[in-house]
Amino acid sequence: MGLKRRTREEIRNLLTNIVRSKLREYKPETNYMPFHYRLLGRDRYAMFSFIQSMNTTFGISIWEQVAVILAKSAGFKAERQYDLLGSIDSETEKLIQTIHYELRAGTRQVDKLEEIKLIRNSIKAGESRKDPDSRVDLFVKIGDEENYFDITSAKPNMKEFSALKLKLLRWTALRLSQDKNVKVFTRLAIPYNPYHPQPYQRWTLKGLYDLDRGEILVGEEFWNFVANDDIYDELLDVFQEAGNELREEIDKKFAEFRKRSD
């Protein structure tokens, strides 16, 4: 079916508003960086700094907000920056640490459903309270399945992948501490494949994540999943449309950087 017109407009408006706000508020860094300025030029460094600032904005809010728009358009319940409340008893914490250690050591074969089952059987009912891992980037309820996403950078290193796996295990326990019968699935989302057109280089994931069951969704897998439709190419088109609309404003801002460096 593809993207609805209203959904396309909502995403395009979100993107243009965010970039325009950034253009209005952005001020080049005032740090004195003589080597960078002489090698790259003060204006080019200011442009680079602005683009880096936009990259941060993508990670902080754009991915999450676009995902919520897509999920709600598909009729799903969705929320960003969701607080997953609960508490984990000491025995289940010990179980989670054991599962995590054995996966890292290669002595346990990854099986997401088995991990959920073990945690479900162990967890005790607990208080509904905040935990250091309570904040979830994206929550999407599809049918009776609750999906909890951490949206991460395109190229996490092995240490980061390991820490994220532990977080996903703990999210499962937090939710089940409130309802042992709920259908819960915790996932990692990577918004785009930096190795395109080659497959995502998943050597760093081997043994930690259940790739066959979608514990990690990369690029179009993620966007099509939350939208419940094959919309990835259309989504890229919306970003292109927003970029075309903003091009003159961005060029004008960069021209200001050049004037200031003269």
C-alpha positions, 0 to 999 in steps of 0.5 A, a space after each residue: 500500500 505504501 506511505 499515505 499522503 498524510 504520513 509523507 507530509 508529517 514526516 517531511 514537515 518534521 524534517 524541515 522543521 528540525 533542520 530550520 530550527 537547527 539553522 536558526 539556532 546553530 552557531 559555529 564552535 568558538 573553540 580556537 583550533 588553529 591547526 584545523 583552521 589552517 588546514 581545512 579553512 575556518 568556513 569548511 570547518 564550520 560547515 563540518 561542525 554543522 553537519 556533525 551537529 545534524 548527525 547528533 540530531 538524527 541520533 537523538 530525535 529524528 529516527 525515533 520521531 519518524 519511527 513513531 509516525 510510521 508505526 502510528 500510521 500503521 495503526 500501532 501504539 507507539 511511543 518514543 523515550 518510553 520509561 519501562 518500569 519494573 524491578 529485577 530480583 537478585 536471582 534473575 539478575 544473576 541469571 541474566 549475567 550468566 546468559 550474557 557471559 556465556 553468549 560472550 564466551 561462546 558456550 551458549 548458543 543464541 536463542 532469543 525465545 529460550 532467553 525470554 523463557 528462562 527470564 520469564 520462569 525466573 522473574 519474581 513480581 516486583 515494584 513498578 519503579 525506574 531502573 538505570 536501564 528503564 529508558 527505551 528509545 522506541 516502544 511499538 505494540 503490534 497486536 499483542 506483542 510489545 516491541 522495545 527498541 534501542 536505536 543505535 549508531 550504524 557501526 557500534 563496536 564489539 564492546 557496545 554491542 555486548 553492552 546493548 545485549 545486556 540491556 535488552 535482556 534486562 528490559 525483558 526482565 523489567 517488563 516481565 516483573 510486571 506481567 509474566 504473561 505479556 508477549 515481549 520482544 526486545 530489539 536493536 535497530 540500526 537505521 541504515 546499512 553503512 555497507 550498502 549495497 553489501 550486506 551489513 557486516 555482522 561479524 561483531 554480532 555473531 553469537 550475541 544476537 538472534 539474527 534469524 528472529 529479528 533481534 537486530 533490524 537494519 535499515 529497511 528491515 527496521 523501517 518496513 517492520 515499524 510501518 508494517 509495509 514495504 515503504 523504505 524507498 518511499 521513505 528515502 524519497 521523503 527525505 530527498 523532498 525535504 532536502 530539496 526544499 531546504 537546499 537554498 536555506 542550507 546554502 545560505 547558511 553555509 555562505 554566511 560561514 564563508 563571509 565570516 571567515 573572510 
